[in-house]
Amino acid sequence: MRKHFLAEGQQTPPASCPNCGAVHDMAAAVDESARMPSPGDASICIKCGHLCVYDEHLDLRDPTGDEFVKIAGDERIVAALTALHRIRTEK
């Protein structure tokens, strides 16, 4: 398995998870870019693990069917979801 990278967090406008309502105001890229999220970028709720997508206002929304298929094929997202699951089950 290839190693993955989590960039330093970036302050973002507050956005609520569409699943659990948790408010997020930070994001970290899963590559070395350390860039702000852009509309269409995927996000994972750190509280509930829900897969979200940033909209044009950097609010979080559920992915469309096509977006979900594209995101599910991204090994960086799969690795991040796996890591979050492991953290939760080790408690």
N, CA, C and O of each residue as an XYZ file, in Angstrom:
364
protein
N       0.836     -1.178      0.000
C       0.000      0.000      0.000
C       0.880      1.240      0.000
O       1.887      1.309      0.704
N       0.489      2.192     -0.783
C       1.233      3.428     -0.895
C       0.980      4.310      0.320
O      -0.136      4.347      0.840
N       2.018      5.028      0.780
C       1.848      5.956      1.887
C       1.090      7.181      1.396
O       1.237      7.607      0.251
N       0.280      7.735      2.284
C      -0.488      8.924      1.950
C      -0.103     10.045      2.894
O       0.451      9.813      3.968
N      -0.399     11.239      2.485
C       0.039     12.438      3.171
C      -1.177     13.255      3.570
O      -2.139     13.342      2.806
N      -1.151     13.850      4.742
C      -2.178     14.779      5.180
C      -1.515     16.120      5.405
O      -0.653     16.253      6.274
N      -1.913     17.125      4.621
C      -1.310     18.449      4.705
C      -1.737     19.162      5.984
O      -2.667     18.739      6.671
N      -1.049     20.233      6.281
C      -1.420     21.056      7.426
C      -2.831     21.607      7.211
O      -3.206     21.929      6.084
N      -3.600     21.714      8.271
C      -4.971     22.185      8.177
C      -5.081     23.640      7.743
O      -4.211     24.462      8.032
N      -6.161     23.933      7.050
C      -6.458     25.285      6.591
C      -7.771     25.730      7.227
O      -8.723     24.952      7.284
N      -7.831     26.961      7.700
C      -9.065     27.531      8.227
C     -10.046     27.706      7.068
O      -9.677     28.229      6.017
N     -11.287     27.273      7.257
C     -12.322     27.396      6.237
C     -13.551     28.074      6.844
O     -13.680     28.144      8.066
N     -14.447     28.570      6.001
C     -15.697     29.090      6.552
C     -16.446     27.955      7.253
O     -16.402     26.820      6.780
N     -17.128     28.228      8.360
C     -17.878     27.165      9.041
C     -18.895     26.510      8.102
O     -19.619     27.192      7.377
N     -18.933     25.183      8.130
C     -19.866     24.422      7.302
C     -20.338     23.223      8.109
O     -19.552     22.597      8.820
N     -21.616     22.904      7.997
C     -22.204     21.800      8.768
C     -22.262     20.524      7.950
O     -22.588     20.545      6.763
N     -21.942     19.411      8.599
C     -22.076     18.100      7.984
C     -23.562     17.865      7.694
O     -24.391     18.042      8.587
N     -23.917     17.469      6.461
C     -25.321     17.218      6.153
C     -25.882     15.981      6.855
O     -27.097     15.785      6.872
N     -25.025     15.151      7.429
C     -25.475     13.943      8.105
C     -25.708     14.167      9.594
O     -26.785     13.863     10.107
N     -24.694     14.703     10.299
C     -24.799     14.814     11.758
C     -24.907     16.245     12.260
O     -25.195     16.461     13.438
N     -24.682     17.227     11.392
C     -24.785     18.623     11.786
C     -23.542     19.208     12.439
O     -23.536     20.385     12.797
N     -22.487     18.409     12.602
C     -21.248     18.924     13.192
C     -20.716     20.068     12.331
O     -20.715     19.987     11.103
N     -20.264     21.135     12.991
C     -19.744     22.294     12.275
C     -18.231     22.152     12.146
O     -17.524     21.905     13.123
N     -17.758     22.314     10.923
C     -16.323     22.204     10.629
C     -15.811     23.549     10.133
O     -16.460     24.214      9.325
N     -14.640     23.939     10.626
C     -14.037     25.189     10.174
C     -12.556     25.009      9.828
O     -11.790     25.971      9.771
N     -12.181     23.753      9.600
C     -10.816     23.422      9.189
C     -10.890     22.320      8.139
O     -11.828     21.523      8.120
N      -9.894     22.290      7.275
C      -9.788     21.226      6.285
C      -8.314     20.951      6.053
O      -7.478     21.848      6.170
N      -8.002     19.712      5.723
C      -6.625     19.329      5.409
C      -6.645     18.518      4.122
O      -7.424     17.574      3.989
N      -5.808     18.878      3.196
C      -5.719     18.156      1.928
C      -5.056     16.797      2.156
O      -4.257     16.631      3.077
N      -5.397     15.833      1.308
C      -4.786     14.506      1.405
C      -3.628     14.383      0.419
O      -3.348     13.305     -0.105
N      -2.974     15.493      0.183
C      -1.750     15.521     -0.610
C      -0.897     16.677     -0.096
O      -1.264     17.326      0.884
N       0.196     16.930     -0.722
C       1.132     17.948     -0.242
C       0.711     19.375     -0.552
O       1.431     20.308     -0.196
N      -0.432     19.580     -1.206
C      -0.797     20.907     -1.694
C      -1.109     21.903     -0.582
O      -0.850     23.095     -0.744
N      -1.656     21.446      0.537
C      -2.038     22.325      1.651
C      -2.883     23.494      1.157
O      -2.752     24.612      1.653
N      -3.741     23.238      0.189
C      -4.568     24.301     -0.381
C      -5.952     24.318      0.259
O      -6.390     23.351      0.881
N      -6.610     25.438      0.083
C      -7.993     25.563      0.525
C      -8.866     24.646     -0.323
O      -8.565     24.428     -1.497
N      -9.936     24.106      0.246
C     -10.846     23.307     -0.564
C     -11.514     24.173     -1.634
O     -11.683     25.381     -1.469
N     -11.878     23.531     -2.712
C     -12.572     24.180     -3.820
C     -13.918     23.508     -4.017
O     -14.100     22.365     -3.600
N     -14.869     24.195     -4.645
C     -16.139     23.548     -4.944
C     -15.918     22.227     -5.689
O     -15.134     22.155     -6.635
N     -16.619     21.199     -5.246
C     -16.475     19.875     -5.847
C     -15.492     18.971     -5.136
O     -15.463     17.768     -5.394
N     -14.676     19.531     -4.234
C     -13.732     18.707     -3.476
C     -14.485     17.876     -2.444
O     -15.487     18.320     -1.883
N     -13.994     16.678     -2.203
C     -14.589     15.785     -1.213
C     -14.097     16.148      0.180
O     -13.018     16.716      0.346
N     -14.907     15.810      1.176
C     -14.552     16.005      2.571
C     -15.142     14.854      3.375
O     -16.146     14.257      2.984
N     -14.513     14.555      4.488
C     -15.003     13.512      5.389
C     -15.261     14.167      6.735
O     -14.382     14.828      7.288
N     -16.470     13.984      7.264
C     -16.801     14.529      8.579
C     -15.991     13.774      9.629
O     -16.071     12.549      9.721
N     -15.225     14.498     10.408
C     -14.388     13.878     11.429
C     -15.230     13.328     12.575
O     -14.773     12.449     13.306
N     -16.443     13.826     12.741
C     -17.305     13.351     13.821
C     -18.011     12.049     13.447
O     -17.972     11.087     14.214
N     -18.660     12.005     12.272
C     -19.464     10.829     11.923
C     -18.913     10.023     10.744
O     -19.403      8.926     10.472
N     -17.897     10.548     10.036
C     -17.303      9.822      8.919
C     -18.077      9.942      7.621
O     -17.777      9.241      6.655
N     -19.082     10.829      7.583
C     -19.903     10.997      6.378
C     -19.075     11.615      5.255
O     -18.284     12.530      5.482
N     -19.265     11.111      4.063
C     -18.603     11.636      2.879
C     -19.407     12.809      2.353
O     -20.598     12.672      2.074
N     -18.767     13.961      2.214
C     -19.425     15.196      1.792
C     -18.671     15.792      0.609
O     -17.580     15.343      0.257
N     -19.273     16.809      0.005
C     -18.652     17.555     -1.087
C     -18.854     19.043     -0.804
O     -19.928     19.453     -0.362
N     -17.823     19.850     -1.059
C     -17.947     21.297     -0.921
C     -18.738     21.862     -2.094
O     -18.502     21.503     -3.248
N     -19.693     22.761     -1.781
C     -20.435     23.421     -2.854
C     -19.746     24.736     -3.226
O     -18.632     25.005     -2.777
N     -20.407     25.550     -4.042
C     -19.794     26.793     -4.525
C     -19.564     27.819     -3.420
O     -18.794     28.759     -3.615
N     -20.210     27.664     -2.264
C     -20.020     28.568     -1.129
C     -19.153     27.942     -0.035
O     -19.017     28.498      1.055
N     -18.572     26.789     -0.334
C     -17.782     25.992      0.603
C     -18.623     25.472      1.775
O     -18.101     25.190      2.854
N     -19.940     25.350      1.537
C     -20.797     24.611      2.453
C     -20.665     23.136      2.087
O     -20.253     22.806      0.975
N     -21.009     22.259      3.009
C     -20.931     20.822      2.748
C     -22.289     20.292      2.326
O     -23.321     20.689      2.867
N     -22.279     19.394      1.355
C     -23.498     18.760      0.868
C     -23.208     17.297      0.593
O     -22.051     16.877      0.562
N     -24.274     16.519      0.393
C     -24.107     15.123      0.008
C     -23.609     15.055     -1.434
O     -23.974     15.900     -2.251
N     -22.782     14.064     -1.756
C     -22.329     13.918     -3.143
C     -23.458     13.397     -4.029
O     -24.344     12.674     -3.573
N     -23.405     13.778     -5.296
C     -24.313     13.196     -6.278
C     -23.867     11.754     -6.522
O     -22.797     11.349     -6.068
N     -24.675     10.991     -7.228
C     -24.301      9.611     -7.543
C     -22.993      9.527     -8.308
O     -22.136      8.704     -7.988
N     -22.832     10.382     -9.325
C     -21.587     10.385    -10.108
C     -20.391     10.790     -9.258
O     -19.313     10.210     -9.386
N     -20.573     11.787     -8.388
C     -19.478     12.207     -7.512
C     -19.102     11.090     -6.551
O     -17.921     10.860     -6.292
N     -20.104     10.397     -6.022
C     -19.834      9.317     -5.078
C     -18.994      8.227     -5.731
O     -18.053      7.724     -5.117
N     -19.318      7.857     -6.962
C     -18.548      6.837     -7.682
C     -17.115      7.309     -7.890
O     -16.173      6.544     -7.685
N     -16.945      8.567     -8.295
C     -15.600      9.118     -8.519
C     -14.796      9.141     -7.217
O     -13.630      8.748     -7.195
N     -15.427      9.603     -6.133
C     -14.751      9.702     -4.840
C     -14.387      8.316     -4.315
O     -13.296      8.116     -3.781
N     -15.299      7.366     -4.467
C     -15.065      6.010     -3.954
C     -13.869      5.348     -4.624
O     -13.260      4.442     -4.056
N     -13.534      5.793     -5.821
C     -12.376      5.251     -6.532
C     -11.067      5.937     -6.205
O     -10.025      5.563     -6.745
N     -11.096      6.930     -5.335
C      -9.887      7.687     -4.986
C      -9.219      7.010     -3.791
O      -9.760      7.034     -2.685
N      -8.075      6.420     -3.999
C      -7.418      5.658     -2.925
C      -7.050      6.532     -1.732
O      -6.935      6.023     -0.617
N      -6.862      7.833     -1.938
C      -6.552      8.728     -0.810
C      -7.759      8.853      0.117
O      -7.612      8.875      1.339
N      -8.955      8.935     -0.474
C     -10.169      9.036      0.326
C     -10.421      7.719      1.065
O     -10.781      7.719      2.242
N     -10.232      6.613      0.370
C     -10.396      5.300      0.999
C      -9.423      5.159      2.171
O      -9.802      4.661      3.231
N      -8.176      5.592      1.989
C      -7.180      5.510      3.066
C      -7.588      6.391      4.253
O      -7.426      5.982      5.403
N      -8.109      7.582      3.993
C      -8.536      8.473      5.074
C      -9.728      7.884      5.827
O      -9.769      7.936      7.056
N     -10.697      7.326      5.101
C     -11.841      6.688      5.751
C     -11.409      5.483      6.585
O     -11.919      5.263      7.683
N     -10.467      4.709      6.055
C      -9.947      3.545      6.781
C      -9.246      3.985      8.061
O      -9.440      3.383      9.118
N      -8.429      5.034      7.968
C      -7.718      5.543      9.149
C      -8.701      6.048     10.195
O      -8.518      5.787     11.384
N      -9.732      6.759      9.781
C     -10.733      7.265     10.724
C     -11.455      6.102     11.398
O     -11.701      6.139     12.603
N     -11.791      5.081     10.634
C     -12.444      3.892     11.206
C     -11.541      3.197     12.223
O     -12.006      2.775     13.282
N     -10.256      3.079     11.905
C      -9.327      2.435     12.829
C      -9.197      3.223     14.125
O      -9.162      2.638     15.207
N      -9.127      4.522     14.022
C      -9.021      5.378     15.217
C     -10.233      5.162     16.110
O     -10.104      5.048     17.329
N     -11.397      5.109     15.502
C     -12.638      4.954     16.273
C     -12.757      3.586     16.926
O     -13.273      3.483     18.039
N     -12.301      2.553     16.272
C     -12.463      1.191     16.810
C     -11.380      0.859     17.822
O     -11.533     -0.105     18.572
N     -10.292      1.616     17.872
C      -9.223      1.353     18.834
C      -9.511      1.979     20.183
O      -8.796      1.700     21.145
N     -10.527      2.810     20.289
C     -10.835      3.484     21.563
C     -11.428      2.529     22.547
O     -11.750      2.920     23.669
